[in-house]
Each structure stands twice: as C-alpha cells, then as structure tokens.
Amino acid sequence: MKQFVIFIRKEFAHVLRDRKTLLILFGMPVVQILIFGFALTSEVKDARIVIMDQARDAASRQIISKIEASRYFEVDKTVRSNQEMKEALKQGDIRLAVIFPANFNYDLVHQNDARIQVIADATDPNNATTLISYINAIIQDYEADFNKTNNVPYRILPEIRFLYNPELKGAPNYVPGVMALVLMLVCVMMTAVSIVKEKETGTMEILLVSPFSPLKIIVAKAVPYLILSLVNVVTILLLSVFVLDLPVNGNIFLLFAESTLFIITCLVIGIFISVKTNTMQVAMLISLMGMMLPTILFSGFMFPIENMPLPLQLISNVIPAKWYYIIVKDIMIKGLGLGAIWKETLILAGITIFMLVISLKSFKIRLS
C-alpha cells in the first residue's frame, strides 16, 4: 500500500510539473465556460435598425423613443426614402427597418386604426423572428398605454415583411455556415497533417535537399487540396440548389473566386500549423479544436456576434470564416456583387498574405 501511495505522489508531481497538462486541466474548462457562457444565447441585443418616419408626428416620435430606449435595438440612422432603406439592409449590418406611413397619428386618432411596416433581414430566420417579436411587444406596449387614456379602443397593426428569405427557411443561414466550416476543417487539417507526416517519416529532409525551393514544396503540397476543396464547393452548391431549393442569386463566378480565396487562406493556416508542430497528432488536434470551435462560435452563423461582449467581437475579426460567411450570404442569398463585399475580400487577402509570410519565415530549411 505504501508503494502504491508513493506511485500516486510521483504521478501528481509529474502532472504538476508539466505546464501544458495544467493548462489543459484547468485553463481549458475556464476558457470554455466563459466563452460558451457569453456566446451561447438566443437573446438578441443591440440589433442595429433603421427607421423611416414619414409621419413625423407625436405618435411616431413616442414609439421611436420606446425603440431607442430598448436594450434590444440600436437605431443606426433614420432614412428618408425606400432606396436608402434597401441600401442599408443590403449592407448586412442592419437587421430591421421600421417604416411609419404619413398621417400615422391622424389614422390612429380618427380611424382608430394605424399601420406600421416592419421589414426584417431574414437571412438568419431565428434572429428575424426574435426581433419581430421584440418590436411587436414595443408597439403593443405603446398601444396599451394609448388606450388607457381613451374610451375607444385603438389598434396599431404591424405589417411584417421578411426580406431575402420570406419563407423563413433555415438553409439560407446554414448553407453558408456549413460551407465555411467544411472548407476550414478540411483544408487546414489535411494540409497540416500532410506536411507534418513528411517530418515524421523523415522524407522532408529528402525534399529539402532536392532542387525544389521550400516555397515550391509547400505549394505542391497545397494544390491537390485546393482542387479537391473546389469540388466540395461544387457539391455543396449542387445539393443546395437541387435538394434544399436554395438558388444562387448572385454571380456564380464571383462566388467561386471568393471560395478559392477562402480555401487558399485555410491552406495557408494549415501550412502555418505544420511549420509549428512536429507530430501528426498535435497538428490534427490544433486543426480540429483550434479551427472548429472558433468557426462555430465566431463566424456568426450559429450565434449572433453583436450579442457577444466587445472582447469576443474583436476576436471574431481575426476568424477568416466570419468574413467568408458574410461573403457567401451576400452573393448567394442577397445577390450582391463585388461592390458590397470588397472589404471582406481585402480582409481575407490580408490574412492570407500575413500568415503566408510568417509561415515562410518560420519554415526550417534544415531539420534538427
């Protein structure tokens, strides 16, 4: 028994000396609890909306004041025309548009019936229905307060319209997200593992003494996965169109070009992981855990980024899947062109160049 206790003490000492093991044991649970606690919420807060007030009367101003006071909405700006409203919704940051028709207060007082048009960006149907319920609650609250001071019942009827996804299908939200997730995992993991495998088997030394430069070796490793990933893109799009009844509303060639850029970004990240690791197990673990969780949490297709605390919102900006998800939604669902996604394209290109430069500088010509 004494020897058994001594053996246990030895194992405790071994674990406590290993900082990596302590980080996994105590650091990972704390980080996951904090991230999931803030990110996993169905509540929508601070959703950016626009208001078009054609009435500019007492009733419309009071309802607008209630909307501005709500923690669920942030009035981004007021617009004066339908064209301004459409352009605001196309940008992707605006979730909702509230339109007060002319003579809103007059119709409410003299006809006992007034209408408000509410237009929601339904590319994410769950967010859209949640925001509609919030705006309905605010309108009903004003209606109840208004009826308290009057003997005749007055009604305010919201006219709801869902933009881009009127049937509230889940596919317009999940197909772009699944594309980002699949391409990220496949490209990063396969590239990282294939290069690290050369290190483990000892064939990397042979490649390094060959006439090929390190850059050509890396590119040769990445090209097959680029082509196979493009096949994955074609497969996903065919399933989306013919099985899920989700057509590509934008330019198909632009979508392929942006997908190619994202695939190259993922391949470069895989190269970076392979440069920094020496075993396939470590490379696979980093690829899976280091890419899958950030893609699910911070790309925006499962949990709204604007609901998260500011530090997590800042972290999401370095996740390539976030920008690709926005690009695919804008092209595939909204039918927009390069003019609407140039910023996201530049960010992906910047991440790619940055990671490639670091990978090439870290690449060891001689293996120890």
Helices and strands as residue ranges (DSSP letters): H 2-17, H 19-22, I 23-27, H 28-39, E 47-53, H 58-69, E 73-78, H 82-90, E 96-100, H 104-110, E 113-121, H 125-148, E 155-163, H 171-201, H 203-208, H 214-242, H 252-276, H 280-298, G 305-307, H 310-316, H 320-328, I 329-333, H 338-362
